Amino acid sequence: MFLLPLPAAGRVVVRRLAVRRFGSRSLSTADMTKIWTTSEGRQDSNLLWSASAGCRQIQDLELSSVEVDPCGDAQAAAEGAVLGLYEYDDLKQKKKMAVSAKLYGSGDQEAWQKGVLFASGQNLARQLMETPANEMTPTRFAEIIEKNLKSASSKTEVHIRPKSWIEEQAMGSFLSVAKGSDEPPVFLEIHYKGSPNANEPPLVFVGKGITFDSGGISIKASANMDLMRADMGGAATICSAIVSAAKLNLPINIIGLAPLCENMPSGKANKPGDVVRAKNGKTIQVDNTDAEGRLILADALCYAHTFNPKVILNAATLTGAMDVALGSGATGVFTNSSWLWNKLFEASIETGDRVWRMPLFEHYTRQVVDCQLADVNNIGKYRSAGACTAAAFLKEFVTHPKWAHLDIAGVMTNKDEVPYLRKGMTGRPTRTLIEFLLRFSQDNA
């Protein structure tokens, strides 16, 4: 790569030299084995890295504008530039130079703008996840999403449901987590009505919205507990994806559901051994209060079924076991639908933000339904396969034949594993979710 300064214009042009591409965007699933084993999964990942690195150098030089050579793929160049320039500094007095990245030349402006939109969606999720928990309360989270969604499209509705509504819905599992905190819970429900047929069944996305997770009475170790400000990453990514779908004006109906609360220890908090009742009537023995994400998701998944959806997809920073299994290499996907798995897999190939299928065996279900006091236990009988038993727990609250659970705990943060993202919260896999929605809308048409 070289940088060509143009000081008189106050900008530079970023061009890439000798960066090998893996091929065209139209690679088939059958051709992906080499990419899965030798690269980041996206055929143009090198371009994301190069655009990101070049733009950061411009930012370090405190130049306010940069033009990026698309090198044959304007969308990838835009994604690299916008993702690479982002850094959370909202609460700092000294901020990074704001750099405006534009396409160099008269190339594919439509692809460039698409890349900007995809990356901006991920950056919205990054901002939500990175913001400290005393700033990003359940109520504040809901207000930010409402503002972004309504500015994205007029075809939207936002319902910020208070505690009284949650109680009316008999969401005892969700409320059992929320009661430990003085911060009031919120059930955020967002609608994007893009289909010309108002009665067309929607896709329903559900996101775990724990705005801070102390672990509750089963309290976490103090080391790195500050990272648990991002335990609402599931809600952040699904809501950001829906905002992006609204900006794309996709001709489909989408609903987003986010149970939002804190998980805190107090005299009112869940205690190990307590039994709570979910919206569908099932009782849950809470043997570990730090397995709270599945408790709030259980009620949200029950509620998701009331919309007669085409698909139910949930995302959650659910288990440390997923981080142990896959690290930051891929999002773990548990699904009862091979069709849905293939759609997510294909979308992740396109974006390079990979997914990997995990098992939903009855072997794991038996470990959560073998419960002394209730219908189901919120942890498995054994220490092993924690991500799988968590998914098996969620499956007990799903009857829909096309459901996927995305455990994003391993991809929540970035140290230096993903070169085009700075250190911090990643907002992954927002771009893969946007691509999934885009492809679904095209297939639907």
Beta strands, then each sheet from edge to edge (+ up, - down):
strand 1: 2-6
strand 2: 11-15
strand 3: 65-68
strand 4: 100-103
strand 5: 156-161
strand 6: 186-193
strand 7: 203-207
strand 8: 209-213
strand 9: 253-263
strand 10: 274-277
strand 11: 283-286
strand 12: 311-316
strand 13: 331-335
strand 14: 355-357
strand 15: 376-377
strand 16: 403-407
strand 17: 413-414
strand 18: 424-425
sheet 1: 1+ 2- 3- 4-
sheet 2: 5+ 6- 9+ 7+ 12+ 16+ 13- 14-
sheet 3: 5+ 6- 9+ 8+
sheet 4: 10+ 11- 15-
sheet 5: 17+ 18-
end
